[in-house]
Amino acid sequence: MGGMVVSAVAQEIDYPTTDGQPMAETDAQGIPLMNTVIGLRDHFRRRDDVYVSGNLLIYYEEGNVNASVAPDVFVVVGVPNHARDTYKLWEEGKAPDFVLEITSPSTRARDQTEKRELYERLAVEEYWRYDPTGNYLDPPLSGLCLSGGEYAALGPRRLADGTLALRSRVLGLELRIEGDELRFFDPATGEYVLTLTESNEERQRAEAERDSAQARLAREAAARRAAEARVAELEALLSRRREDD
C-alpha cells in the first residue's frame, strides 16, 4: 500500500458519490471517455481481477471527504471486478495502476500539475493525458510511468503511416492516435479494442447472423415437415392401392 495516505477513524463517515462536477464538458471529452471505459471493460471482461471505471470518486485519506479525485478513466489490476459507488484506497488495498485524463480548457492546468503530483504520490503506475482537440498538448497523447518513485515520460513512436503510438505496460495495449481519435490496439491479437459504436455494430451483426441462422433452421424444419408429410401421403396412397389389388 505504498504511496497511500491513511488515518484511523473510529466514527462512520459518509463519503459522497459525486463531487458536483460534470462528467465531461463537451462531446470532445465525453465521447473518448465513454469509448475508453466501455472498450476497456469489454477487453478485460474475462478478468475478474481487473476493475475499469471512469469519473468515479477515489478517496485516498480515510476520514477526509475532501481528499478525493475522480479520474476520467482508471484501471486497477488485482482487485475484484464489481460495481462500486466510490473507490476507497484503504478498503481496496491499492491505488489505480492506470489513469487517463482527457484534457479540457478547465482541467489542463490541474492535469499537468496537481493531479500529476497526486498520482505520483499515490503510486499510480501509469498516468496518461489525451487532448482530443489537439489545442493544449503537443503531441496530443502523452504517458508517464513510475520509475524510482517518480514519473518518467514514456517514449512515443511513429508507425510507418505516421500514427502516434505509445505502449502501456499495465494494459498490455498500445494507445494510438488514429486521425484525431484515441484508439487502443492489442499487439497480441493484431486488433483494435472496439469503440462503443463498433461494439453496437458488432452486436447488431451477431444478432442479424443469429436471426438469419434461426430463419434458415426454421425453413429447413418446415421443408423437412413438408417432405415427411409427402412421404406419409405417398405411403398411404400405396397402401390403399395394395388393398384395392
C-alpha positions in Angstrom: 0.0 0.0 0.0 2.9 2.3 -0.7 2.0 5.9 -1.5 -1.4 5.8 0.2 -2.3 8.3 2.9 -4.3 6.5 5.6 -5.6 7.7 9.0 -7.5 5.8 11.6 -11.1 6.9 12.0 -13.5 5.5 14.6 -16.8 7.0 13.6 -18.8 6.2 10.5 -18.3 8.8 7.7 -20.5 9.3 4.7 -18.4 9.6 1.6 -20.3 11.4 -1.2 -20.6 9.6 -4.6 -20.3 12.8 -6.6 -18.2 16.0 -6.4 -20.8 18.0 -8.2 -18.6 18.4 -11.3 -20.0 17.5 -14.8 -18.7 14.2 -16.2 -17.4 15.9 -19.4 -17.6 19.4 -20.6 -18.3 18.7 -24.3 -18.5 15.8 -26.7 -14.8 16.2 -27.4 -14.2 14.9 -23.9 -17.3 12.8 -23.3 -17.1 10.6 -26.4 -13.5 9.4 -25.9 -14.3 8.9 -22.2 -17.2 6.6 -22.9 -15.3 4.8 -25.7 -12.4 4.1 -23.4 -14.3 2.9 -20.4 -16.6 0.7 -22.4 -13.8 -0.6 -24.6 -11.5 -1.5 -21.8 -14.3 -3.1 -19.8 -15.1 -5.2 -22.8 -11.4 -6.0 -23.4 -11.0 -7.2 -19.7 -14.4 -8.8 -19.4 -13.0 -12.2 -18.8 -10.7 -11.0 -16.0 -12.4 -11.0 -12.6 -9.3 -9.2 -11.1 -9.3 -6.1 -13.3 -11.6 -3.2 -12.5 -12.2 -0.4 -15.0 -14.1 2.8 -14.3 -14.5 6.4 -15.2 -15.3 9.6 -13.4 -15.7 7.7 -10.1 -14.6 9.3 -6.9 -11.4 7.9 -5.4 -11.0 8.7 -1.7 -7.3 8.4 -0.6 -7.4 9.6 3.0 -9.7 7.8 5.4 -11.9 10.2 7.3 -11.3 13.1 4.9 -14.1 13.5 2.5 -12.3 16.3 0.7 -9.3 14.1 -0.1 -10.7 12.7 -3.4 -10.1 12.7 -7.1 -12.3 11.5 -10.0 -10.0 10.4 -12.9 -11.7 10.4 -16.3 -10.6 6.7 -16.7 -8.8 4.4 -14.4 -7.9 0.7 -14.3 -6.9 -1.3 -11.2 -5.3 -4.7 -11.6 -5.6 -7.1 -8.6 -9.0 -6.1 -7.2 -12.4 -7.7 -7.7 -14.3 -6.7 -10.8 -17.6 -5.5 -9.4 -19.7 -2.2 -9.4 -18.8 0.4 -6.8 -20.3 3.7 -5.6 -16.8 5.0 -4.7 -13.3 3.7 -4.6 -11.6 3.9 -1.2 -7.9 3.2 -1.2 -7.8 1.9 2.4 -10.5 -0.7 1.7 -9.2 -1.8 -1.7 -5.6 -2.0 -0.7 -4.1 -0.3 -3.7 -4.3 2.7 -6.0 -5.2 2.5 -9.7 -2.5 1.2 -11.9 -3.5 3.2 -15.0 -5.1 6.7 -15.1 -6.1 8.6 -18.2 -7.2 12.3 -18.0 -8.9 13.8 -21.1 -7.7 17.4 -21.2 -10.1 20.3 -21.4 -9.7 24.1 -21.1 -10.7 24.0 -17.4 -8.7 20.9 -16.4 -5.4 21.1 -18.4 -3.5 23.1 -15.7 -4.6 20.7 -12.9 -3.9 17.7 -15.1 -0.3 18.9 -15.6 0.5 19.9 -12.0 -1.8 18.9 -9.1 -3.0 15.6 -10.5 0.4 14.6 -11.7 1.8 15.2 -8.2 -1.1 13.4 -6.5 -1.0 10.3 -8.8 2.8 10.1 -8.3 2.3 10.3 -4.5 -0.4 7.6 -4.6 1.9 5.4 -6.7 -0.3 5.3 -9.7 2.0 3.3 -12.1 0.9 5.0 -15.3 -0.5 8.5 -15.8 -1.7 9.4 -19.3 -3.1 12.6 -20.7 -5.0 12.9 -24.0 -6.1 16.1 -25.8 -8.9 15.3 -28.2 -8.8 18.8 -29.7 -5.1 19.0 -30.2 -5.1 22.5 -28.8 -3.3 22.0 -25.5 -0.9 19.1 -25.8 1.7 18.6 -28.4 1.7 15.7 -29.2 -1.9 15.2 -28.2 -1.1 12.0 -26.2 1.5 11.5 -23.5 2.2 8.9 -21.0 4.2 8.8 -17.7 5.4 5.7 -15.9 6.7 5.4 -12.3 10.5 4.9 -12.2 12.1 5.0 -8.8 9.0 6.6 -7.3 8.9 9.4 -9.8 7.3 9.8 -13.2 9.3 9.4 -16.3 8.0 10.0 -19.8 7.1 7.0 -22.0 8.8 7.3 -25.4 6.3 7.7 -28.3 7.0 6.1 -31.7 5.6 6.8 -35.1 4.2 4.0 -37.3 5.0 3.8 -41.0 1.9 5.8 -41.8 2.7 8.5 -39.2 0.4 7.2 -36.5 1.5 8.2 -33.0 1.7 5.1 -30.7 2.7 4.5 -27.1 2.7 1.2 -25.2 1.0 0.7 -21.8 2.8 -2.0 -19.8 -0.2 -2.1 -17.4 -2.8 -2.7 -20.0 -0.7 -4.7 -22.4 -2.0 -2.4 -25.2 -0.8 0.3 -27.4 -2.5 3.7 -27.3 -2.7 5.2 -30.8 -3.9 8.4 -32.3 -5.8 7.4 -35.4 -6.6 10.6 -37.2 -7.9 12.6 -34.3 -9.2 9.6 -32.4 -7.7 7.8 -29.5 -7.6 4.0 -30.1 -6.4 1.0 -28.1 -4.5 -1.7 -30.1 -3.8 -5.2 -28.9 -0.5 -6.4 -30.2 -1.3 -9.9 -29.1 -4.3 -10.2 -31.5 -3.4 -7.5 -34.0 -6.9 -6.0 -33.5 -8.2 -2.7 -32.0 -10.3 -2.6 -28.9 -13.8 -1.8 -30.1 -15.4 1.6 -29.6 -19.0 2.0 -28.4 -20.2 2.4 -32.0 -18.2 -0.6 -33.2 -19.5 -2.7 -30.2 -23.1 -1.8 -31.1 -22.4 -2.7 -34.8 -20.8 -6.0 -33.8 -23.7 -6.9 -31.6 -26.2 -6.0 -34.4 -24.2 -8.1 -36.9 -24.2 -11.0 -34.4 -28.0 -10.6 -33.9 -28.6 -10.5 -37.6 -26.5 -13.6 -38.2 -28.3 -15.4 -35.4 -31.7 -14.3 -36.8 -30.6 -15.4 -40.2 -29.4 -18.8 -38.8 -32.7 -19.2 -36.9 -34.7 -18.3 -40.1 -32.7 -20.9 -42.1 -33.3 -23.5 -39.4 -37.0 -22.7 -39.5 -37.1 -23.1 -43.3 -35.2 -26.3 -43.1 -37.5 -27.7 -40.4 -40.6 -26.6 -42.5 -39.1 -28.3 -45.6 -38.5 -31.5 -43.6 -42.0 -31.5 -42.3 -43.4 -31.0 -45.8 -41.2 -33.8 -47.1 -42.3 -36.1 -44.3 -45.9 -35.2 -44.9 -45.4 -36.0 -48.6 -43.8 -39.3 -47.8 -46.6 -40.2 -45.5 -49.1 -39.2 -48.1 -47.4 -41.5 -50.8 -47.2 -44.4 -48.3 -50.9 -44.0 -47.6 -51.6 -44.0 -51.3 -49.5 -47.1 -52.0 -51.2 -48.8 -49.1 -54.6 -48.1 -50.5 -53.6 -49.4 -53.9 -52.3 -52.6 -52.4 -55.6 -53.1 -50.6 -57.5 -52.5 -53.8 -55.4 -55.1 -55.6 
